[in-house]
Amino acid sequence: MGTGDLDLVRRCLADEAGAWDAFTRRSGPAIRRGAALALRKFRVTDPGALDNVHQQVYVELLRDNKKTLRGYQGKSDLEGWLAVVALRTAYHLLRKEKPTQELPEFLAASAAPAPGERAERTEFLDRLDAAFRKLEPRELKLLRLVFFEKLSYKDVAEALGMPLNSVSPLLIRAKDRLKKLLEEPYVSAPPGPRKK
């Protein structure tokens, strides 16, 4: 799947006829899923918020001569990469209205999902939450600073009290670890005791 995804992105970058339409069809569900995660964190229930974030992600992908879109190298699944871009974009937009937040708690209460999405979304959120819980605290903070707060490597190094040249290797390891955790077979936790 990665080769086909990379080919599609390259066709978009080359402004090939029909490529962008194919990309929007392919990317829509993943972008909406990532945006929904951020909206859950902020408990945003405005029906138009998801559409607003969805459109803003495409603006972000095309901004500065498609700089963000050029960042996709085919090393990860396109859907997962897009979900992260969408989550980061939504978080950035929503953060303008609220104080800086900690990394989203992906199981926070939210509005009911659209019909047919509940089981898929619940499993996705459970897997993501479980993966984040297995990361080391420093890895978790690093991912938050880079992808949610969009700090420069210099600012990240200062915030974590580490040499500047250590940020990139640690970030690569943290992303690789998160990816591996998400790829592990997942068994949902048994339900808790019923309240009387």
Rosetta silent file (secondary structure, phi, psi, omega in degrees, C-alpha in Angstrom):
SEQUENCE: MGTGDLDLVRRCLADEAGAWDAFTRRSGPAIRRGAALALRKFRVTDPGALDNVHQQVYVELLRDNKKTLRGYQGKSDLEGWLAVVALRTAYHLLRKEKPTQELPEFLAASAAPAPGERAERTEFLDRLDAAFRKLEPRELKLLRLVFFEKLSYKDVAEALGMPLNSVSPLLIRAKDRLKKLLEEPYVSAPPGPRKK
SCORE:     score description
SCORE:     0.000 S_00000001
   1 L     0.000  -34.934 -176.811    0.000    0.000    0.000 S_00000001
   2 H   -59.842  -39.992 -179.036    2.872    2.385    0.790 S_00000001
   3 H   -65.150  -44.118  178.004    4.184    2.405   -2.813 S_00000001
   4 H   -63.394  -39.876  178.455    0.746    3.231   -4.231 S_00000001
   5 H   -62.843  -46.483 -178.962    0.262    5.938   -1.600 S_00000001
   6 H   -63.527  -38.916  178.459    3.631    7.507   -2.390 S_00000001
   7 H   -63.071  -40.995  179.280    2.870    7.368   -6.108 S_00000001
   8 H   -63.739  -43.110  178.760   -0.434    9.158   -5.523 S_00000001
   9 H   -63.518  -42.856  179.367    1.278   11.889   -3.490 S_00000001
  10 H   -62.456  -36.797  177.485    3.950   12.301   -6.169 S_00000001
  11 H   -65.698  -37.660  176.799    1.233   12.666   -8.812 S_00000001
  12 H   -65.395  -42.574 -179.430   -0.377   15.407   -6.695 S_00000001
  13 H   -64.175  -29.699  179.610    2.958   17.181   -6.304 S_00000001
  14 L   -88.362    3.793 -179.235    3.387   17.071  -10.072 S_00000001
  15 L    56.493   37.341  179.085   -0.140   18.515  -10.531 S_00000001
  16 L   -69.427  139.878 -178.047   -1.099   15.518  -12.646 S_00000001
  17 L   -56.622  130.764  177.362   -4.669   15.644  -13.956 S_00000001
  18 L    82.393  -11.598 -175.547   -7.116   13.841  -11.672 S_00000001
  19 H   -66.706  -42.721 -177.100   -4.519   13.181   -8.974 S_00000001
  20 H   -66.316  -38.270  176.707   -5.914   15.653   -6.452 S_00000001
  21 H   -61.752  -43.275  178.269   -9.454   14.275   -6.801 S_00000001
  22 H   -63.719  -38.698 -179.585   -8.124   10.766   -6.199 S_00000001
  23 H   -65.965  -42.910 -178.726   -6.145   12.020   -3.209 S_00000001
  24 H   -66.357  -35.515  176.290   -9.139   13.732   -1.587 S_00000001
  25 H   -65.819  -41.548 -178.042  -11.224   10.561   -1.978 S_00000001
  26 H   -70.790  -36.936 -170.723   -8.424    8.482   -0.465 S_00000001
  27 H   -90.378  -20.796 -173.454   -7.592   10.900    2.353 S_00000001
  28 H   -49.614  -55.280 -177.522  -11.030   12.052    3.508 S_00000001
  29 H   -60.506  -40.527 -179.040  -11.821    9.342    6.107 S_00000001
  30 H   -67.224  -39.850  179.340   -8.351    9.480    7.697 S_00000001
  31 H   -64.843  -43.122 -179.957   -8.406   13.264    7.936 S_00000001
  32 H   -65.606  -35.431  179.269  -11.840   13.244    9.533 S_00000001
  33 H   -65.538  -44.927  179.263  -10.700   10.567   12.002 S_00000001
  34 H   -65.489  -41.149  178.374   -7.684   12.604   13.083 S_00000001
  35 H   -63.425  -39.132 -179.016   -9.734   15.784   13.352 S_00000001
  36 H   -62.154  -34.878  179.036  -12.352   13.974   15.437 S_00000001
  37 H   -60.748  -45.316 -179.534   -9.664   12.969   17.957 S_00000001
  38 H   -67.575  -39.799  179.809   -8.748   16.586   18.607 S_00000001
  39 H   -64.956  -34.247  175.836  -12.378   17.667   18.779 S_00000001
  40 H   -60.638  -44.305 -178.350  -13.008   14.940   21.356 S_00000001
  41 H   -58.236  -42.748 -177.475  -10.248   16.352   23.542 S_00000001
  42 L   -89.860    2.538 -179.849  -11.792   19.801   23.496 S_00000001
  43 L    52.908   42.455  179.115  -15.316   18.420   23.754 S_00000001
  44 L   -82.814  123.818 -177.802  -16.333   20.399   20.679 S_00000001
  45 L  -112.594   -0.568  178.924  -19.866   19.472   19.653 S_00000001
  46 L   -62.227  119.974 -177.289  -20.463   22.037   16.886 S_00000001
  47 H   -58.727  -28.253 -178.479  -21.452   19.954   13.830 S_00000001
  48 H   -81.158  -12.418 -175.843  -19.570   22.324   11.527 S_00000001
  49 H   -62.405  -41.532 -178.613  -16.288   22.053   13.437 S_00000001
  50 H   -63.463  -42.091  178.337  -15.308   18.752   11.831 S_00000001
  51 H   -65.100  -39.082  179.188  -15.901   20.142    8.335 S_00000001
  52 H   -61.802  -46.426 -179.837  -13.904   23.270    9.166 S_00000001
  53 H   -65.694  -41.650  179.735  -10.924   21.261   10.366 S_00000001
  54 H   -54.958  -46.962  179.208  -11.251   18.895    7.391 S_00000001
  55 H   -68.016  -37.162 -178.820  -10.926   21.807    4.969 S_00000001
  56 H   -65.376  -31.387  178.117   -8.097   23.397    6.964 S_00000001
  57 H   -62.511  -41.931  178.661   -6.047   20.206    6.668 S_00000001
  58 H   -65.469  -36.595  175.241   -6.102   20.527    2.877 S_00000001
  59 H   -60.723  -44.251 -179.613   -5.020   24.155    3.218 S_00000001
  60 H   -62.885  -41.093 -179.134   -2.154   22.971    5.425 S_00000001
  61 H   -64.496  -32.221 -174.844   -1.147   20.267    2.924 S_00000001
  62 H   -97.060  -12.086 -176.877   -1.004   22.772    0.061 S_00000001
  63 H   -61.703  149.471  176.465    0.482   25.745    1.925 S_00000001
  64 H    52.102   54.552  177.850    3.983   26.973    0.975 S_00000001
  65 H    58.276   43.385  175.712    4.176   25.074   -2.303 S_00000001
  66 H    63.543   35.685 -176.156    2.784   21.862   -0.758 S_00000001
  67 H   -57.686  -46.695 -178.763    5.483   21.776    1.932 S_00000001
  68 H   -66.637  -44.244  179.601    3.531   19.510    4.301 S_00000001
  69 H   -60.543  -36.475  177.893    2.422   17.153    1.539 S_00000001
  70 H   -65.018  -18.794  179.919    6.054   16.893    0.399 S_00000001
  71 L   -71.467  -15.380  178.315    6.849   15.635    3.895 S_00000001
  72 L   -77.813  118.435 -176.119    5.189   12.295    3.155 S_00000001
  73 L  -108.293    3.544  179.112    7.990    9.898    2.229 S_00000001
  74 L    79.223    8.437 -178.951    6.028    6.649    2.017 S_00000001
  75 L   -82.096  -13.675  178.023    7.727    5.221    5.118 S_00000001
  76 L  -134.602  167.928  178.861    4.387    4.919    6.907 S_00000001
  77 L   -63.164  134.416 -177.754    0.801    4.246    5.933 S_00000001
  78 H   -59.502  -40.821 -178.476   -0.758    7.298    4.253 S_00000001
  79 H   -62.935  -43.440  178.567   -3.939    7.055    6.322 S_00000001
  80 H   -64.847  -41.213  179.134   -2.029    7.050    9.594 S_00000001
  81 H   -63.096  -44.167  179.537    0.171    9.934    8.464 S_00000001
  82 H   -64.664  -37.321  178.954   -2.867   11.966    7.399 S_00000001
  83 H   -62.504  -38.623  178.506   -4.637   11.282   10.694 S_00000001
  84 H   -68.335  -42.711  177.613   -1.647   12.728   12.547 S_00000001
  85 H   -60.246  -42.715 -179.496   -1.543   15.791   10.260 S_00000001
  86 H   -66.225  -43.418  179.542   -5.270   16.299   10.824 S_00000001
  87 H   -62.052  -44.179  179.996   -4.989   15.860   14.577 S_00000001
  88 H   -64.435  -42.358 -179.930   -2.088   18.317   14.729 S_00000001
  89 H   -64.157  -45.747  179.614   -3.902   20.860   12.538 S_00000001
  90 H   -63.119  -43.630 -179.603   -7.095   20.646   14.582 S_00000001
  91 H   -61.602  -41.100  179.550   -5.178   20.883   17.832 S_00000001
  92 H   -63.681  -43.650  179.235   -3.318   23.958   16.554 S_00000001
  93 H   -64.138  -45.346 -176.689   -6.568   25.655   15.517 S_00000001
  94 H   -72.053  -29.094 -179.054   -8.354   24.863   18.759 S_00000001
  95 H   -66.887  -23.879  178.276   -5.370   25.855   20.887 S_00000001
  96 L   -63.804  -24.542 -177.554   -5.714   29.423   19.644 S_00000001
  97 L   -99.043  -12.131 -176.920   -8.943   29.610   21.614 S_00000001
  98 L  -134.477  160.276  176.297   -7.808   27.763   24.728 S_00000001
  99 L   -62.369  162.447  178.046   -4.696   27.599   26.920 S_00000001
 100 L   -55.467  133.783 -176.928   -2.002   25.057   26.081 S_00000001
 101 L  -110.318  160.571  171.720   -3.259   21.559   26.824 S_00000001
 102 L   -73.285  171.893  177.645   -1.504   18.334   27.673 S_00000001
 103 L   -55.080  134.508 -175.626   -1.434   15.569   25.068 S_00000001
 104 L   -53.539  141.265  171.006   -5.052   14.614   24.386 S_00000001
 105 L   -89.356  108.603 -166.529   -6.575   11.855   26.451 S_00000001
 106 L   -72.768   -4.295  178.142   -7.975    9.900   23.579 S_00000001
 107 L  -108.615   20.353  179.964  -10.782    8.298   25.546 S_00000001
 108 L   -66.303  159.166 -179.843  -12.361   11.545   26.716 S_00000001
 109 L   -64.341  148.481  179.908  -16.125   11.945   26.464 S_00000001
 110 L  -154.082  173.958  174.863  -17.421   13.203   23.133 S_00000001
 111 L   -66.578  156.066 -178.410  -20.470   13.590   20.993 S_00000001
 112 L   -63.836  136.788  178.717  -21.865   10.364   19.538 S_00000001
 113 L   -70.482  165.883  178.400  -20.102    9.263   16.327 S_00000001
 114 L   -65.140  153.921  179.639  -21.948    8.964   13.046 S_00000001
 115 L   -53.841  138.502  178.288  -23.838    5.691   12.455 S_00000001
 116 L    86.095   -9.857 -177.569  -21.560    2.824   11.482 S_00000001
 117 L  -103.151  -12.957 -171.658  -18.417    4.478   12.870 S_00000001
 118 H   -56.893  -52.743 -176.269  -18.783    3.722   16.575 S_00000001
 119 H   -64.114  -45.616 -179.352  -17.035    0.324   16.689 S_00000001
 120 H   -62.952  -44.499 -178.298  -14.209    1.330   14.327 S_00000001
 121 H   -66.639  -42.426 -179.595  -13.613    4.619   16.119 S_00000001
 122 H   -60.681  -44.450  179.710  -13.716    3.042   19.567 S_00000001
 123 H   -65.177  -42.044  179.158  -11.138    0.426   18.595 S_00000001
 124 H   -60.523  -45.872 -179.528   -8.916    3.056   16.956 S_00000001
 125 H   -65.307  -40.454  178.747   -9.045    5.276   20.042 S_00000001
 126 H   -62.709  -43.850  179.819   -8.404    2.340   22.363 S_00000001
 127 H   -63.217  -44.344 -178.636   -5.377    1.247   20.334 S_00000001
 128 H   -64.902  -43.847  179.283   -3.990    4.780   20.207 S_00000001
 129 H   -62.735  -44.314  179.932   -4.538    5.351   23.897 S_00000001
 130 H   -62.780  -39.394  179.637   -2.913    2.013   24.768 S_00000001
 131 H   -65.526  -45.109  179.709    0.095    2.815   22.551 S_00000001
 132 H   -62.423  -35.871 -179.046    0.620    6.253   24.124 S_00000001
 133 H   -67.000  -21.780 -179.189    0.436    4.727   27.613 S_00000001
 134 H   -88.946  -10.786  178.624    3.344    2.417   26.747 S_00000001
 135 L   -73.485  154.016  174.020    5.662    5.236   25.680 S_00000001
 136 L   -69.775  149.285 -179.570    8.280    6.591   28.044 S_00000001
 137 H   -52.777  -40.093 -178.725    7.327    9.956   29.629 S_00000001
 138 H   -68.700  -36.652  176.939   10.113   11.738   27.758 S_00000001
 139 H   -63.798  -43.203 -179.528    9.005   10.222   24.431 S_00000001
 140 H   -61.941  -45.371 -179.969    5.439   11.298   25.109 S_00000001
 141 H   -65.687  -39.506  178.969    6.471   14.846   25.972 S_00000001
 142 H   -60.751  -46.739  179.222    8.721   15.024   22.918 S_00000001
 143 H   -61.616  -39.615  179.514    5.900   13.997   20.577 S_00000001
 144 H   -64.067  -45.835 -177.332    3.596   16.556   22.178 S_00000001
 145 H   -64.942  -38.938 -175.860    6.124   19.387   21.830 S_00000001
 146 H   -79.704  -48.543 -171.314    6.955   18.586   18.202 S_00000001
 147 H   -93.356  -26.816 -179.080    3.598   17.584   16.735 S_00000001
 148 H   -98.618  -45.215 -178.740    1.063   19.404   18.891 S_00000001
 149 L   -91.834  -10.996  175.357    2.881   22.535   19.995 S_00000001
 150 L    54.406   42.934  178.281    5.025   22.637   16.827 S_00000001
 151 L   -77.692  155.791  174.699    8.114   23.864   18.662 S_00000001
 152 L   -71.817  160.797  178.662   11.466   24.149   16.931 S_00000001
 153 H   -59.862  -34.993  179.159   14.085   21.524   17.746 S_00000001
 154 H   -63.022  -45.634  179.267   15.995   24.208   19.663 S_00000001
 155 H   -66.570  -37.054  177.505   12.980   24.986   21.849 S_00000001
 156 H   -62.884  -44.317  179.985   12.301   21.277   22.335 S_00000001
 157 H   -59.395  -42.812  179.346   15.906   20.733   23.444 S_00000001
 158 H   -66.128  -42.429 -178.327   15.585   23.545   25.984 S_00000001
 159 H   -64.590  -34.426 -178.082   12.231   22.299   27.258 S_00000001
 160 H   -96.576   -3.942  179.488   13.567   18.766   27.761 S_00000001
 161 L    63.893   46.035 -178.715   17.014   19.830   28.979 S_00000001
 162 L  -133.723  160.369  177.520   18.904   17.884   26.324 S_00000001
 163 L   -62.567  146.001 -179.104   21.508   18.677   23.650 S_00000001
 164 H   -56.848  -40.053 -176.982   20.067   19.969   20.401 S_00000001
 165 H   -74.060   -1.807  177.563   21.649   17.159   18.393 S_00000001
 166 H   -93.275  -14.642 -173.971   19.826   14.577   20.545 S_00000001
 167 H   -65.989  -51.118 -176.458   16.327   15.749   19.597 S_00000001
 168 H   -60.564  -48.406  178.916   16.132   14.288   16.089 S_00000001
 169 H   -60.972  -39.414  179.980   17.404   10.776   16.982 S_00000001
 170 H   -67.225  -37.823  179.064   15.070   10.610   19.989 S_00000001
 171 H   -64.598  -42.803  178.651   12.142   11.785   17.865 S_00000001
 172 H   -60.703  -44.658  179.042   12.850    9.118   15.253 S_00000001
 173 H   -64.076  -41.136 -178.845   12.966    6.435   17.963 S_00000001
 174 H   -64.458  -42.684  179.737    9.768    7.711   19.581 S_00000001
 175 H   -67.095  -41.316  178.610    7.885    7.702   16.261 S_00000001
 176 H   -62.774  -41.158 -179.509    9.200    4.243   15.376 S_00000001
 177 H   -65.503  -42.844  179.335    8.190    2.926   18.798 S_00000001
 178 H   -63.009  -42.050  179.270    4.708    4.413   18.520 S_00000001
 179 H   -61.458  -44.152  179.934    4.299    2.928   15.045 S_00000001
 180 H   -64.565  -39.290  178.531    5.361   -0.521   16.273 S_00000001
 181 H   -63.230  -38.049  179.780    2.998   -0.284   19.237 S_00000001
 182 H   -72.084  -24.199 -179.446    0.127    0.571   16.905 S_00000001
 183 H   -86.898  -11.961 -179.667    0.997   -2.390   14.677 S_00000001
 184 L   -66.413  148.406  174.289    0.989   -4.892   17.556 S_00000001
 185 L   -56.642  137.427 -175.044   -1.983   -7.247   17.813 S_00000001
 186 L  -119.467  131.774  174.293   -4.527   -5.547   20.002 S_00000001
 187 L  -121.133  121.469 -176.829   -6.987   -7.116   22.402 S_00000001
 188 L   -63.879  148.796  179.343   -9.409   -4.708   23.981 S_00000001
 189 L   -67.547  145.650  178.109   -9.447   -4.536   27.753 S_00000001
 190 L   -64.694  150.566  179.676  -12.313   -6.387   29.458 S_00000001
 191 L   -63.675  148.736  179.506  -15.159   -4.146   30.584 S_00000001
 192 L   -72.709  172.025  179.952  -14.965   -2.852   34.131 S_00000001
 193 L   -61.982  143.520 -179.328  -17.373   -3.953   36.875 S_00000001
 194 L   -74.523  138.960  178.688  -20.917   -2.773   36.358 S_00000001
 195 L   -79.871  139.870  178.402  -22.122    0.012   38.608 S_00000001
 196 L   -96.757    0.000    0.000  -25.132   -0.747   40.721 S_00000001
